[in-house]
């Protein structure tokens, strides 16, 4: 084997690039607002549904069952309120960073998680838009790594133009590395 010799140079942790140095971008404020509205609406819908069932006259409920419905509505209201409050704070902790060689996503309120995917390991990237995303002009970007059936991570709450630009950058980057 002539030409380049194999090297395996030792590295120190201090010489490696730091994730702290990444310039993370927050997800859209519209995503946080729409997520908050959805959580509140869903909680109110469930509590209202239980209230209507309790108050209907077609199948009268016994006093014990009516009391149970009161407790269920209270518990549902409290759980929904907690979930809404948690989501409001957790959504503020969702960030992404795009660099020339990798894409990173950071999330988590109590337990922080940062996922980084090198561009060369990205097998596939999808743009997902549900009905609410379409209504408010947002998209989710799903990143699939080589060798995995499920997506590696998903970045929610991206403005559609940003999501399309990031997707195109990844596709162009993969094409350049393959052919050039």
C-alpha positions as CSV (number, residue, x, y, z in Angstrom):
1,X,0.0,0.0,0.0
2,X,1.8,3.1,-1.2
3,X,0.6,6.7,-1.0
4,X,-1.0,8.0,2.2
5,X,0.1,6.3,5.4
6,X,-2.5,5.4,8.0
7,X,-2.5,7.7,11.0
8,X,-4.4,7.6,14.2
9,X,-3.6,10.8,16.1
10,X,-4.6,11.1,19.7
11,X,-7.1,13.9,20.5
12,X,-7.9,15.6,23.7
13,X,-11.4,16.7,24.7
14,X,-10.2,20.3,24.8
15,X,-9.2,20.2,21.1
16,X,-12.7,19.2,19.9
17,X,-15.3,21.6,18.8
18,X,-17.8,22.4,21.6
19,X,-21.6,22.2,21.3
20,X,-21.8,25.3,23.5
21,X,-20.3,27.2,20.5
22,X,-23.2,26.3,18.3
23,X,-25.4,29.2,17.3
24,X,-28.8,27.7,18.1
25,X,-31.9,29.2,16.6
26,X,-35.2,29.1,18.5
27,X,-38.2,27.5,16.9
28,X,-41.0,29.8,15.8
29,X,-43.0,31.7,18.4
30,X,-46.1,30.9,16.4
31,X,-45.5,27.2,17.1
32,X,-45.4,27.9,20.8
33,X,-48.6,29.9,20.7
34,X,-50.5,27.4,18.6
35,X,-49.3,24.5,20.8
36,X,-50.6,26.5,23.8
37,X,-54.0,27.1,22.2
38,X,-54.3,23.4,21.2
39,X,-53.5,22.3,24.8
40,X,-56.0,24.7,26.3
41,X,-58.7,23.8,23.8
42,X,-58.2,20.1,24.2
43,X,-58.4,20.3,28.0
44,X,-61.6,22.5,27.8
45,X,-63.1,20.1,25.3
46,X,-62.6,17.1,27.5
47,X,-63.9,18.9,30.7
48,X,-66.9,20.2,28.7
49,X,-67.7,16.7,27.4
50,X,-67.7,15.3,30.9
51,X,-69.9,18.1,32.1
52,X,-72.4,17.6,29.2
53,X,-72.5,13.8,29.9
54,X,-73.1,14.6,33.6
55,X,-75.9,17.1,33.0
56,X,-77.7,15.2,30.2
57,X,-81.2,13.9,31.0
58,X,-81.3,10.9,28.6
59,X,-79.5,8.5,30.9
60,X,-79.8,9.9,34.4
61,X,-76.7,9.3,36.5
62,X,-76.8,8.3,40.2
63,X,-75.5,10.7,42.8
64,X,-72.3,8.6,43.2
65,X,-71.6,8.6,39.5
66,X,-72.3,12.4,39.3
67,X,-69.8,13.0,42.1
68,X,-67.3,10.8,40.3
69,X,-67.7,13.0,37.2
70,X,-67.1,16.1,39.4
71,X,-63.8,14.6,40.5
72,X,-62.9,13.5,37.0
73,X,-63.5,17.0,35.7
74,X,-61.3,18.5,38.4
75,X,-58.5,16.0,37.8
76,X,-58.7,16.4,34.1
77,X,-58.7,20.2,34.4
78,X,-55.6,20.1,36.7
79,X,-53.7,17.6,34.5
80,X,-54.6,19.6,31.4
81,X,-53.4,22.8,33.1
82,X,-50.2,21.2,34.2
83,X,-49.6,19.8,30.7
84,X,-50.3,23.2,29.1
85,X,-48.0,24.9,31.6
86,X,-45.2,22.4,31.0
87,X,-45.6,22.7,27.2
88,X,-45.4,26.5,27.4
89,X,-42.1,26.3,29.2
90,X,-40.7,23.3,27.3
91,X,-41.4,24.8,23.9
92,X,-39.2,27.7,24.8
93,X,-36.3,25.2,25.2
94,X,-36.4,23.9,21.6
95,X,-33.6,25.1,19.4
96,X,-31.8,24.0,16.2
97,X,-28.4,24.7,14.7
98,X,-27.3,24.2,11.1
99,X,-23.7,24.2,10.2
100,X,-21.9,23.2,7.0
101,X,-21.2,19.6,8.2
102,X,-24.0,18.9,10.7
103,X,-27.5,19.6,11.9
104,X,-28.3,19.8,15.7
105,X,-31.5,19.9,17.7
106,X,-31.7,20.7,21.4
107,X,-34.8,20.3,23.6
108,X,-35.9,19.5,27.1
109,X,-37.1,21.4,30.1
110,X,-36.1,19.1,32.9
111,X,-33.8,16.8,31.0
112,X,-31.9,18.6,28.2
113,X,-31.1,16.6,25.1
114,X,-28.9,17.6,22.2
115,X,-28.8,15.5,19.0
116,X,-26.4,16.2,16.2
117,X,-26.4,14.5,12.9
118,X,-23.5,14.8,10.4
119,X,-24.6,15.6,6.9
120,X,-22.9,12.6,5.5
121,X,-24.9,10.3,7.7
122,X,-28.3,11.8,6.8
123,X,-30.0,9.3,4.6
124,X,-33.3,11.1,4.1
125,X,-35.1,14.3,5.1
126,X,-38.8,14.9,5.1
127,X,-41.0,18.0,5.5
128,X,-44.2,17.3,7.5
129,X,-47.1,19.6,7.7
130,X,-50.4,18.8,9.5
131,X,-53.5,20.9,9.1
132,X,-52.6,23.2,11.9
133,X,-49.1,23.6,10.6
134,X,-50.4,24.5,7.2
135,X,-52.9,27.0,8.7
136,X,-50.1,28.9,10.6
137,X,-47.4,28.5,8.0
138,X,-45.1,26.1,9.8
139,X,-43.5,22.7,9.1
140,X,-41.6,19.9,10.9
141,X,-38.3,18.7,9.5
142,X,-37.7,14.9,10.1
143,X,-34.1,13.8,9.7
144,X,-33.4,10.1,9.0
145,X,-29.9,8.7,9.5
146,X,-28.4,5.8,7.6
147,X,-29.3,2.5,9.0
148,X,-32.4,3.5,10.9
149,X,-36.0,2.9,10.0
150,X,-37.3,5.7,12.3
151,X,-36.4,9.3,12.1
152,X,-33.3,10.3,14.1
153,X,-34.9,13.5,15.3
154,X,-37.6,16.0,14.3
155,X,-37.4,19.8,14.4
156,X,-40.9,21.2,15.0
157,X,-42.1,24.7,14.6
158,X,-40.0,25.9,11.6
159,X,-41.4,28.5,9.3
160,X,-42.1,26.8,6.0
161,X,-39.5,28.8,4.1
162,X,-36.8,28.0,6.6
163,X,-37.7,24.3,6.7
164,X,-37.6,24.1,2.9
165,X,-34.3,25.9,2.8
166,X,-32.7,23.6,5.4
167,X,-34.1,20.6,3.5
168,X,-32.7,21.8,0.2
169,X,-29.3,22.6,1.8
170,X,-29.1,19.0,3.1
171,X,-30.1,17.6,-0.3
172,X,-27.6,19.8,-2.1
173,X,-24.8,19.0,0.4
174,X,-25.4,15.3,0.0
175,X,-25.3,15.7,-3.8
176,X,-22.0,17.7,-3.7
177,X,-20.4,15.1,-1.5
178,X,-21.5,12.2,-3.7
179,X,-20.6,13.8,-7.1
180,X,-18.0,16.4,-6.5
